[in-house]
């Protein structure tokens, strides 16, 4: 990242947040949506005067959005018109019975919901999905 990657919006954000950080996020998230760590490319440190003053720090958890050709589970293909432009989590289906307390290790990724309320094929993998950890979690559950 270069200084030229710092937009006026980022400079304004720094002024509003002295002694903090300005984050580079690769797409817009609707108000109220939690931004997953995988969407944050990195950040710049902000000094007490509200100025960006250090080099860009890359986020090792960042995962770019990809156009996926994967087939979604049937229940995820349903339309959710009120969720247009939001992200829907996909998780390891072996954990379906744990809903709503799905462990982060079982989060496969996020699907973007399009204008029509259906997933539009844009997918962001998570940095936490670990099929082996999911297997261990499931084996440790006492039924």
N, C-alpha and C positions, 0 to 999 in steps of 0.2 A: 504494500500500500504506500502511496505517495501523498504528499500534501494536496495534490490535485484531486485526490479522492474525497477530500473533506468538503462537503457541501455547505451552503449558507445555512441550511436547516440544522446541520450538525453544529455549526458555530453558535447559532442561536440556542440550541439545546445546552451547549457547554455553559453559556452565560447564565442559563436558568439553574444550573447544577454545579456550582463551584465545589471544589474538592471531591468530585465524583468521577464518573466515566461517561463517555459518549459511545454508544454501541452502533456497529454497522450490521443492520439486519437486511437479509437479501430480498424481502418482500414485505408488503404492508399486511398487518394483522388488524382485523376489526376491533373496535373498542371493546374492552372486556375480555378479549381472548388472551390467554397466557401465551407468551412467546416461548417456544421450546428452545433449549440450549442449542439444538441442532440448527436453528435458524440464524444464530448470531455468528457472523463471520469473525468478529473480533471487536476490539474497543481501543479507544484512546483515553488516556488519563487527562483529567481537567484540574488545573491549579486553583488556588484560592481566589484568583481574579476572574475565574470563569473562562479561562483560555486553555485550549488543547495544547499540551506541552511535551508530550512524550511520543515516541514512535508507536505505530500500530502494534497491538498485541493480538496475535492470531488465537482463535478458539479451537482447540484440538477436538472438541465435540461437534464442530460444524459439519453438517452434511448437506450438500446442495440438492435442490429440487431436481427431480428427473421425470421425464415422460415415461411412464411405465406401461408395459404390455401385459403385466400380470393379470390374472383373472381374480376378481374379488370374490370373497364368500358371498353367497346369495343375499344374506341379510344386509350386507353393506351396499348392495346395488340399489336398494330402495331409494326413492326420492325424498329429500328433506328440504322442501322449498324455503323454509324459514332459516336454514343453515347455509344458504348460498354465500360463497366467499369465506366460509369458515373452514377449519380443518377438522377432519374426523380421524380418530386414532384407530389403527389396526393393531390387534394383539394376537398372540399365539392362541389359536382356538383350543388348545389343550387346557387353557385357563378359563374358558367360558363359564364354568361352574363357580369360579371365584368372583364373578362380577358382583358388585362394583369395585371390589378390592383387588384389581389386577396388579401384580407386581411390575415395577418399571422394567425389569429384565425381560418381561413378556411383551413389551411394546415393540412392534415390528416397525411401525412408521406412521406417517400422517398423510391422509388423502385430502386434496383440496376439493371442496364442493363447488360445482359450477353454477352458472346462472339458473339452470333448470332444477337445481336441488340435488343433483346426482354427482357422485365423484367424477371428475373430468379427466382423470388419468394422470394428473400431476401428483407425484409422491415424494415425500421426504423421509428417507430411512432414519431411524433413531441411532444414537450412539450407545444405547443401553441394551439392545436386544442380544440375548445370549441363550440360545436353545439348550445348551448344556446346563446352565443355571436354572432354567425353567424346569428341566427334568428333575434336578435335585430338589427344587422347591416342592414340586408335585409329589415326589417320593417321600418327603418329610412330613406331609400333611397326614394327620391321623383322622380317619373317618369314623 
